[in-house]
Amino acid sequence: MASAISTTTPLLNSFRAATRKRAQIMSCGPWFGSLLTVLACLMVVAICWYLASVEPLFEFKSVEFTHPDLVVCIILLAVVARGVITGFHALPKALLLPFLIFFGATLLSTAFAVDKVHGLAAIIQELEFVALAWAFSLVTDRKSFLRILHFILLVFVIQSLIAAWQFIVMDKIMPTGTFGHHQQYSFYTSSAAVIAFGLLVSEQTKSKRALYLLVTPILLMGCLLGQERATWLSFVIGALAVVWYSGRKRKRLLIAFAATMLGAVLLVVSIRPLREATIDRITAAEASTARENSLLSRLIMWKIAFDMFTQHPILGVGPKNFQVLVPHYASRQDMQGNEKEDAHNIWIQMLAEQGIVGFVTYVIFVWSIVRLATTELRSPGLPASARPLCFAYIGFFFFWLAMSYPFFLKGIGHIQFLIIGLMLGLRHSLSTQRSMGLSVPLSS
């Protein structure tokens, strides 16, 4: 009689056994998880090292091998060696299918590209970045995810403090931290500020909230010192995305965010060198020639990209071929002296390089990346420890969507796909927990 009313059946038991087996392959264990955590932190350091001079370790035609690429090779060797011993894990369908669709469009566009070598470089880069996400999807431990985010914040807090020293002591109007250019410094510091904001608004532990409350203003100060208009706008959009997905706390967070923005404005107004530098940046946007006005030069690049699209609407001119062909449309002076240029807008550039086919498949791919976290936030019973990670992820990726930079960009692309991999690991942990009917998380 007891067996008749039992909630377990042989079929259910076999399903749970298969789920546990998949979870064992997917979860890398504490020792290997610690190794991947250390390598993730090493990658962030390698990115800062590379961007200090923006010089690759070596270059073959248009294919560059950089410091972060070297760390990726080490990570993949470690993951493959583990796979040989314990079995290989699959890239989750949530990312695999959209990527295969986009990758197919890239291959097709490359086949008809003007410069196929540049197309090959794009293919290699896409494979490298997705392989990086595949490697870090092994990390299902939420503490490891959080440690990596904390290290990213630490690195850019240090960058912000260096920039403050450069601004105050060295009288540098546009501080760069250890980076070669103030734009790169501003991009990375602002993206870290969005991560800190996402962690702050969703953290329930008082000690961690106090930590994020200290870190976020430091990073925001770094954003101000970077003197980049686009990064500030992108920070606002990324933070508003976090507020939007926060649910019942939305109104309260919106007021707090407005107060934060007001504080930033007052800080700029009250510090004379910062106020004067900001006025100079605004004045520069009013210059009448493209050689002096970066906004006008961008309009030229967008017009060129649109012309390329109208001439090759289906498959475009080929991946990474924009920079090859743009000298035929505009001089270096029109591009403000830059030898290598992009369209400064990934959506327009995607239309130019891969046509309608590439554009549509890229939108699908990007949407799948954003949905990795948004679907979890809508899931019932999301553990409190997972919410800050989801919000940090959302803020980060909405920031880069607003920046309109490509996902497959050396440096920031490595961080992006590292975080995507961590989100895939978190999703696997949560889905395994649900499928096995567990009330206690598999990893915390």
C-alpha positions as CSV (number, residue, x, y, z in Angstrom):
1,M,0.0,0.0,0.0
2,A,2.9,2.3,0.8
3,S,4.4,1.7,-2.6
4,A,1.1,2.6,-4.3
5,I,1.1,6.1,-2.8
6,S,4.8,6.7,-3.1
7,T,5.7,9.9,-4.9
8,T,8.7,8.2,-6.5
9,T,8.6,5.9,-9.5
10,P,11.3,4.0,-11.4
11,L,10.9,6.4,-14.3
12,L,11.3,9.4,-12.0
13,N,14.3,7.9,-10.3
14,S,16.0,7.2,-13.6
15,F,15.3,10.8,-14.7
16,R,16.8,12.2,-11.5
17,A,19.8,9.9,-11.9
18,A,20.4,11.2,-15.4
19,T,20.0,14.8,-14.2
20,R,22.6,14.2,-11.4
21,K,25.0,12.7,-14.0
22,R,24.6,15.7,-16.3
23,A,25.0,18.0,-13.3
24,Q,28.3,16.2,-12.3
25,I,29.7,16.7,-15.8
26,M,28.6,20.3,-15.9
27,S,29.7,21.2,-12.4
28,C,33.5,21.4,-12.2
29,G,34.0,20.8,-8.5
30,P,35.6,23.1,-5.9
31,W,39.3,22.6,-6.9
32,F,38.8,23.2,-10.7
33,G,36.3,26.0,-9.9
34,S,39.0,27.7,-7.9
35,L,41.4,27.4,-10.8
36,L,38.9,28.9,-13.2
37,T,38.2,31.7,-10.8
38,V,41.9,32.5,-10.6
39,L,42.2,32.4,-14.4
40,A,39.2,34.7,-14.8
41,C,40.9,37.3,-12.5
42,L,44.2,36.8,-14.5
43,M,42.3,37.6,-17.6
44,V,41.1,40.9,-16.2
45,V,44.7,41.8,-15.4
46,A,45.8,40.7,-18.9
47,I,43.1,43.0,-20.4
48,C,44.4,46.0,-18.5
49,W,48.0,45.1,-19.5
50,Y,47.0,44.9,-23.2
51,L,45.0,48.1,-23.1
52,A,48.0,50.0,-21.6
53,S,49.5,50.1,-25.0
54,V,46.9,48.4,-27.3
55,E,49.8,46.4,-28.8
56,P,49.2,42.7,-29.5
57,L,51.8,40.1,-28.6
58,F,52.1,39.3,-32.3
59,E,50.0,39.9,-35.4
60,F,49.5,37.9,-38.7
61,K,47.8,40.2,-41.3
62,S,44.5,41.2,-39.6
63,V,44.6,38.4,-36.9
64,E,46.0,39.8,-33.6
65,F,47.1,37.6,-30.7
66,T,46.8,39.6,-27.5
67,H,47.5,39.1,-23.8
68,P,43.9,38.1,-23.1
69,D,44.0,35.6,-26.0
70,L,47.0,33.9,-24.2
71,V,44.9,33.5,-21.0
72,V,42.0,32.1,-23.1
73,C,44.4,29.5,-24.5
74,I,45.4,28.5,-21.0
75,I,41.7,28.3,-19.9
76,L,40.7,26.2,-22.9
77,L,43.6,23.8,-22.4
78,A,42.6,23.3,-18.8
79,V,38.9,22.7,-19.6
80,V,39.8,20.4,-22.5
81,A,42.2,18.4,-20.2
82,R,39.4,18.1,-17.7
83,G,36.9,17.0,-20.4
84,V,39.2,14.2,-21.5
85,I,39.2,12.8,-18.0
86,T,35.7,13.4,-16.8
87,G,33.7,14.0,-20.0
88,F,32.9,17.1,-22.0
89,H,29.9,19.4,-21.3
90,A,27.7,20.9,-23.9
91,L,27.2,24.6,-24.5
92,P,23.6,25.2,-23.3
93,K,21.0,25.6,-26.1
94,A,20.0,29.0,-24.8
95,L,23.2,30.3,-26.3
96,L,24.3,27.6,-28.7
97,L,21.4,27.8,-31.2
98,P,21.3,31.6,-31.6
99,F,25.1,31.5,-32.0
100,L,25.0,28.8,-34.6
101,I,22.5,30.9,-36.6
102,F,24.6,34.0,-36.4
103,F,27.8,32.1,-37.1
104,G,26.3,30.6,-40.2
105,A,25.4,34.1,-41.4
106,T,29.1,35.1,-40.7
107,L,30.4,32.2,-42.8
108,L,28.1,33.0,-45.6
109,S,29.0,36.7,-45.6
110,T,32.7,35.8,-45.5
111,A,32.4,33.6,-48.6
112,F,31.4,36.7,-50.6
113,A,33.6,39.2,-48.8
114,V,35.9,41.6,-50.5
115,D,38.7,40.7,-48.1
116,K,38.3,37.1,-46.9
117,V,41.3,37.3,-44.5
118,H,39.5,39.9,-42.4
119,G,36.4,37.6,-42.6
120,L,38.5,34.7,-41.3
121,A,39.7,36.9,-38.4
122,A,36.1,37.6,-37.5
123,I,35.3,33.8,-37.6
124,I,38.2,33.0,-35.3
125,Q,37.3,35.7,-32.9
126,E,33.7,34.5,-32.6
127,L,34.8,31.0,-32.0
128,E,37.3,32.1,-29.4
129,F,34.7,34.1,-27.4
130,V,32.0,31.5,-27.5
131,A,34.6,28.9,-26.4
132,L,35.4,31.1,-23.5
133,A,31.7,31.2,-22.5
134,W,31.6,27.4,-22.9
135,A,34.6,27.1,-20.5
136,F,33.2,29.3,-17.8
137,S,29.7,27.7,-18.0
138,L,31.4,25.0,-15.8
139,V,31.3,27.4,-12.9
140,T,28.0,26.7,-11.2
141,D,29.1,28.0,-7.8
142,R,27.5,31.4,-7.1
143,K,30.3,32.4,-4.7
144,S,32.8,32.0,-7.6
145,F,30.6,34.1,-9.8
146,L,30.5,36.8,-7.1
147,R,34.3,36.6,-6.4
148,I,35.0,37.3,-10.1
149,L,32.7,40.3,-10.1
150,H,34.3,41.5,-7.0
151,F,37.7,41.3,-8.5
152,I,36.5,43.2,-11.6
153,L,35.2,45.9,-9.3
154,L,38.5,46.0,-7.3
155,V,40.6,46.4,-10.5
156,F,38.5,49.4,-11.7
157,V,38.3,50.9,-8.2
158,I,42.1,51.0,-8.3
159,Q,41.9,52.5,-11.8
160,S,39.5,55.2,-10.6
161,L,41.8,56.1,-7.7
162,I,44.8,56.3,-10.1
163,A,42.7,58.5,-12.3
164,A,41.9,60.7,-9.3
165,W,45.6,61.0,-8.5
166,Q,46.3,61.9,-12.1
167,F,43.6,64.6,-12.1
168,I,44.5,66.2,-8.8
169,V,48.3,65.8,-8.6
170,M,49.4,65.6,-12.2
171,D,46.8,68.1,-13.4
172,K,45.7,65.8,-16.2
173,I,42.4,67.0,-17.6
174,M,41.4,63.6,-19.1
175,P,42.9,60.9,-16.8
176,T,43.5,57.4,-18.3
177,G,44.3,55.3,-15.2
178,T,46.8,52.7,-16.6
179,F,45.1,52.6,-20.0
180,G,46.5,54.2,-23.1
181,H,43.5,56.3,-23.9
182,H,40.9,58.0,-21.7
183,Q,38.0,56.6,-23.8
184,Q,39.0,53.0,-22.9
185,Y,39.5,53.9,-19.3
186,S,36.0,55.5,-19.2
187,F,34.3,52.6,-21.0
188,Y,35.6,50.0,-18.6
189,T,35.2,52.0,-15.4
190,S,31.6,52.9,-16.3
191,S,30.7,49.3,-17.1
192,A,32.1,48.3,-13.6
193,A,30.0,51.1,-12.1
194,V,26.8,49.5,-13.6
195,I,27.8,46.1,-12.2
196,A,28.3,47.7,-8.7
197,F,24.9,49.4,-9.0
198,G,23.2,46.1,-9.9
199,L,24.8,44.4,-6.9
200,L,23.9,47.3,-4.6
201,V,20.2,47.5,-5.4
202,S,19.5,43.8,-5.0
203,E,21.8,42.8,-2.1
204,Q,20.1,42.0,1.2
205,T,23.2,41.4,3.4
206,K,24.0,44.6,5.3
207,S,27.8,44.2,5.1
208,K,27.8,43.7,1.4
209,R,25.4,46.5,0.8
210,A,27.8,48.8,2.7
211,L,30.7,47.6,0.6
212,Y,28.8,48.3,-2.7
213,L,27.6,51.7,-1.3
214,L,31.3,52.6,-0.9
215,V,32.5,51.1,-4.2
216,T,29.7,52.6,-6.5
217,P,30.5,56.3,-5.8
218,I,34.2,55.6,-6.4
219,L,33.5,54.1,-9.8
220,L,31.1,56.9,-10.6
221,M,33.8,59.4,-9.8
222,G,36.0,57.5,-12.2
223,C,33.3,57.8,-14.8
224,L,33.2,61.5,-14.4
225,L,37.0,61.8,-14.6
226,G,36.9,59.8,-17.9
227,Q,35.2,62.7,-19.6
228,E,33.2,60.5,-22.1
229,R,29.7,61.5,-23.0
230,A,28.6,58.1,-24.4
231,T,29.7,56.1,-21.3
232,W,27.6,58.4,-19.0
233,L,24.5,57.9,-21.2
234,S,25.1,54.2,-21.3
235,F,25.5,54.0,-17.5
236,V,22.2,55.7,-17.1
237,I,20.5,53.2,-19.5
238,G,22.1,50.2,-17.8
239,A,21.1,51.4,-14.4
240,L,17.6,52.2,-15.5
241,A,17.4,48.6,-16.9
242,V,18.3,47.3,-13.4
243,V,15.6,49.6,-11.9
244,W,13.0,48.4,-14.4
245,Y,13.6,44.7,-13.6
246,S,13.7,45.3,-9.9
247,G,9.9,44.8,-9.6
248,R,8.2,46.2,-6.5
249,K,11.2,48.2,-5.5
250,R,11.1,50.1,-8.8
251,K,9.8,53.4,-7.6
252,R,12.1,53.6,-4.5
253,L,15.1,52.7,-6.6
254,L,14.2,55.3,-9.3
255,I,14.2,58.0,-6.7
256,A,17.5,56.8,-5.3
257,F,19.0,56.7,-8.8
258,A,17.8,60.3,-9.6
259,A,19.4,61.4,-6.3
260,T,22.7,59.7,-7.4
261,M,22.6,61.5,-10.8
262,L,21.9,64.8,-9.1
263,G,24.9,64.2,-6.8
264,A,27.1,63.6,-9.8
265,V,26.0,66.8,-11.5
266,L,26.7,68.8,-8.3
267,L,30.1,67.2,-8.0
268,V,30.9,68.3,-11.6
269,V,29.7,71.8,-10.9
270,S,31.5,72.2,-7.6
271,I,35.0,71.1,-8.8
272,R,36.4,73.8,-11.0
273,P,38.9,71.7,-13.2
274,L,36.2,69.1,-13.7
275,R,33.6,71.7,-14.5
276,E,35.9,73.4,-17.1
277,A,36.8,70.1,-18.7
278,T,33.1,69.2,-19.0
279,I,32.4,72.6,-20.6
280,D,35.2,72.0,-23.1
281,R,33.8,68.7,-24.0
282,I,30.3,70.2,-24.6
283,T,31.8,73.1,-26.6
284,A,33.7,70.6,-28.8
285,A,30.4,69.1,-29.8
286,E,29.4,72.5,-31.3
287,A,32.4,72.6,-33.7
288,S,31.4,73.1,-37.3
289,T,33.7,70.7,-39.1
290,A,34.0,66.9,-38.8
291,R,37.8,67.1,-38.2
292,E,37.1,69.0,-34.9
293,N,33.7,67.5,-34.0
294,S,33.6,63.8,-33.2
295,L,29.8,63.8,-33.5
296,L,30.0,65.1,-37.1
297,S,32.7,62.6,-37.9
298,R,30.4,59.8,-36.7
299,L,27.7,61.0,-39.0
300,I,30.2,60.6,-41.9
301,M,31.0,57.1,-40.8
302,W,27.3,56.2,-40.5
303,K,26.6,57.6,-44.0
304,I,29.5,55.5,-45.3
305,A,28.1,52.3,-43.6
306,F,24.6,53.0,-45.0
307,D,26.1,53.4,-48.5
308,M,27.8,50.0,-48.1
309,F,24.6,48.5,-47.0
310,T,22.6,49.8,-49.9
311,Q,25.2,48.5,-52.3
312,H,25.3,45.0,-50.6
313,P,22.0,44.7,-48.8
314,I,21.7,40.9,-48.4
315,L,25.1,39.7,-47.2
316,G,27.0,43.0,-46.8
317,V,30.7,43.6,-47.7
318,G,32.0,41.0,-45.3
319,P,32.9,40.8,-41.6
320,K,35.6,43.3,-40.5
321,N,35.6,44.6,-44.1
322,F,34.3,48.1,-43.1
323,Q,37.8,49.2,-42.0
324,V,39.2,47.9,-45.3
325,L,36.8,49.7,-47.5
326,V,36.3,53.0,-45.6
327,P,39.4,54.7,-46.9
328,H,37.8,54.6,-50.3
329,Y,34.9,56.7,-48.9
330,A,36.7,59.2,-46.6
331,S,40.2,60.5,-45.8
332,R,42.0,60.0,-42.6
333,Q,41.4,63.6,-41.8
334,D,37.7,63.1,-42.1
335,M,38.0,60.2,-39.7
336,Q,40.0,62.5,-37.2
337,G,43.3,60.9,-38.2
338,N,42.5,57.3,-37.3
339,E,43.9,54.6,-39.6
340,K,41.5,51.9,-38.4
341,E,37.9,52.9,-38.0
342,D,34.6,51.3,-37.2
343,A,31.2,52.8,-37.8
344,H,30.9,53.7,-34.0
345,N,27.6,51.9,-34.1
346,I,27.4,48.1,-34.2
347,W,23.9,48.0,-35.6
348,I,24.8,50.2,-38.6
349,Q,28.1,48.5,-39.1
350,M,26.4,45.0,-39.0
351,L,24.1,46.1,-41.8
352,A,27.1,47.3,-43.8
353,E,29.3,44.2,-43.1
354,Q,26.8,41.4,-43.1
355,G,23.7,42.8,-44.6
356,I,20.1,42.1,-43.5
357,V,20.9,38.4,-42.9
358,G,23.8,39.1,-40.5
359,F,21.8,41.9,-38.8
360,V,18.8,39.8,-38.1
361,T,20.8,36.9,-36.8
362,Y,23.0,39.2,-34.6
363,V,19.8,40.7,-33.1
364,I,18.6,37.2,-32.2
365,F,22.0,36.3,-30.7
366,V,22.1,39.5,-28.6
367,W,18.6,39.0,-27.4
368,S,19.4,35.5,-26.3
369,I,22.3,36.9,-24.2
370,V,20.1,39.4,-22.4
371,R,17.4,36.8,-21.8
372,L,19.8,34.6,-19.9
373,A,19.2,36.7,-16.8
374,T,15.7,38.3,-17.5
375,T,14.0,34.9,-17.7
376,E,15.6,33.9,-14.4
377,L,14.3,37.0,-12.7
378,R,10.8,36.1,-13.8
379,S,11.1,32.5,-12.5
380,P,9.4,31.8,-9.2
381,G,11.5,31.0,-6.2
382,L,14.7,32.6,-7.5
383,P,17.2,32.2,-4.5
384,A,18.2,35.5,-2.9
385,S,21.9,34.7,-3.6
386,A,21.2,34.6,-7.3
387,R,19.4,37.9,-7.6
388,P,22.4,40.3,-7.3
389,L,24.2,38.3,-9.9
390,C,21.3,38.6,-12.4
391,F,21.0,42.3,-11.8
392,A,24.7,42.9,-12.3
393,Y,24.5,40.9,-15.5
394,I,21.6,42.9,-16.8
395,G,23.1,46.2,-16.0
396,F,26.4,45.3,-17.6
397,F,24.8,44.1,-20.9
398,F,22.3,46.9,-21.2
399,F,25.3,49.3,-20.7
400,W,27.1,47.7,-23.7
401,L,23.9,47.6,-25.8
402,A,23.6,51.4,-25.2
403,M,27.3,51.8,-26.2
404,S,26.5,50.1,-29.5
405,Y,29.8,48.4,-29.5
406,P,30.2,44.9,-30.9
407,F,30.1,41.9,-28.6
408,F,33.1,40.4,-30.5
409,L,35.6,43.1,-29.5
410,K,39.0,42.3,-28.0
411,G,39.3,43.3,-24.4
412,I,35.8,44.0,-23.4
413,G,34.6,41.0,-25.4
414,H,36.7,38.7,-23.2
415,I,35.0,40.1,-20.1
416,Q,31.5,39.9,-21.7
417,F,31.8,36.3,-22.7
418,L,33.4,35.4,-19.3
419,I,30.3,36.8,-17.6
420,I,28.0,35.1,-20.1
421,G,29.7,31.8,-19.3
422,L,29.2,32.4,-15.6
423,M,25.5,33.2,-16.2
424,L,25.1,30.0,-18.1
425,G,26.6,28.1,-15.2
426,L,24.2,29.9,-12.8
427,R,21.2,29.0,-15.0
428,H,22.4,25.3,-15.1
429,S,22.6,25.3,-11.3
430,L,19.1,26.8,-10.9
431,S,17.5,24.5,-13.6
432,T,19.1,21.4,-12.1
433,Q,17.8,22.4,-8.7
434,R,14.3,22.8,-10.1
435,S,14.3,19.6,-12.1
436,M,15.4,17.6,-9.1
437,G,12.8,19.2,-6.9
438,L,15.4,20.4,-4.4
439,S,14.6,23.1,-1.9
440,V,18.3,23.6,-1.0
441,P,20.5,25.1,-3.8
442,L,23.1,22.9,-5.4
443,S,25.6,25.7,-5.0
444,S,25.5,28.9,-3.1
